């Protein structure tokens, strides 16, 4: 199991949280996603190491920016 926290810019509300969570959960191997709006972060748990490009693409698809 792998857990990694990413910084995401642009999230401000529960809708933002839902969009980001939904897109990241589509990545094969992701088992959990926890968004922290206060700290502009997303913690992703997966059963395999994730390529940052996969996570970046999912966040961008949701309309936000991974930094």
Contact map, one row per residue, 1 for C-alpha under 8 A:
1110000000000000000000000000000000000000000011111000000000000000000
1111000000000000000000000000000000000000000011111000000000000000000
1111100000000000000000000000000000000000001111000000000000000000000
0111110000000000000000000000000000000000001110000000000000000000000
0011111000000000000000000000000000000000111100000000000000000000000
0001111100000000000000000000000000000000111100000000000000000000011
0000111110000000000000000000000000000001110000000000000000000000011
0000011111100000000000000000000000000001110000000000000000100001111
0000001111100000000000000000000000000001000000000000000000000001111
0000000111110000000000000000000000000001000000000000000000000001100
0000000111111001100000000000000000001001000000000000000000000001000
0000000001111101100000000000000000001000000000000000000000000000000
0000000000111111100000000000000000001000000000000000000000000000000
0000000000011111110000000000000000000000000000000000000000000000000
0000000000001111111000000000000000000000000000000000000000000000000
0000000000111111111100000000000000000000000000000000000000000000000
0000000000111111111110000000000000101000000000000000000000000000000
0000000000000111111111000000000000000000000000000000000000000000000
0000000000000011111111100000000000000000000000000000000000000100000
0000000000000001111111110000000000000000000000000000000001100101000
0000000000000000111111111000000011100000000000000000000000000000000
0000000000000000011111111100000000000000000000000000000000000000000
0000000000000000001111111110000000000000000000000000000001101100000
0000000000000000000111111110010010000000000000000000001001100000000
0000000000000000000011111111011110000000000000000000000000000000000
0000000000000000000001111111010000000000000000000000000000000000000
0000000000000000000000111111110000000000000000000000011001000000000
0000000000000000000000001111110000000000000000000000000000000000000
0000000000000000000000000011111000000000000001110000000000000000000
0000000000000000000000011111111110000000000111110000000000000000000
0000000000000000000000001000111110000000000111100000000000000000000
0000000000000000000000001000011111000000000111000000000000000000000
0000000000000000000010011000011111100000011110000000000000000000000
0000000000000000000010000000000111110000011100000000000000000000000
0000000000000000100010000000000011111001111000000000000000000000000
0000000000000000000000000000000001111111110000000000000000000000000
0000000000111000100000000000000000111111100000000000000000000000000
0000000000000000000000000000000000011111100000000000000000000000000
0000000000000000000000000000000000011111100000000000000000000000000
0000001111100000000000000000000000111111110000000000000000000000000
0000111100000000000000000000000000111111111000000000000000000000000
0000111100000000000000000000000011110001111100000000000000000000000
0011110000000000000000000000000011100000111110000000000000000000000
0011110000000000000000000000011111000000011111000000000000000000000
1111000000000000000000000000011110000000001111100000000000000000000
1110000000000000000000000000111100000000000111111100000000000000000
1100000000000000000000000000111000000000000011111000000000000000000
1100000000000000000000000000110000000000000001111100000000000000000
1100000000000000000000000000000000000000000001111110000000000000000
0000000000000000000000000000000000000000000001011111011000000000000
0000000000000000000000000000000000000000000000001111111000000000000
0000000000000000000000000000000000000000000000000111111100000000000
0000000000000000000000000000000000000000000000000011111110000000000
0000000000000000000000000010000000000000000000000111111111000000000
0000000000000000000000010010000000000000000000000111111111100000000
0000000000000000000000000000000000000000000000000001111111110000110
0000000000000000000000000000000000000000000000000000111111111000000
0000000000000000000100110010000000000000000000000000011111111100000
0000000100000000000100110000000000000000000000000000001111111111110
0000000000000000000000000000000000000000000000000000000111111111110
0000000000000000000000100000000000000000000000000000000011111111000
0000000000000000001100100000000000000000000000000000000001111111000
0000000000000000000000000000000000000000000000000000000000111111100
0000000111100000000100000000000000000000000000000000000000111111110
0000000111000000000000000000000000000000000000000000000100110011111
0000011110000000000000000000000000000000000000000000000100110001111
0000011110000000000000000000000000000000000000000000000000000000111
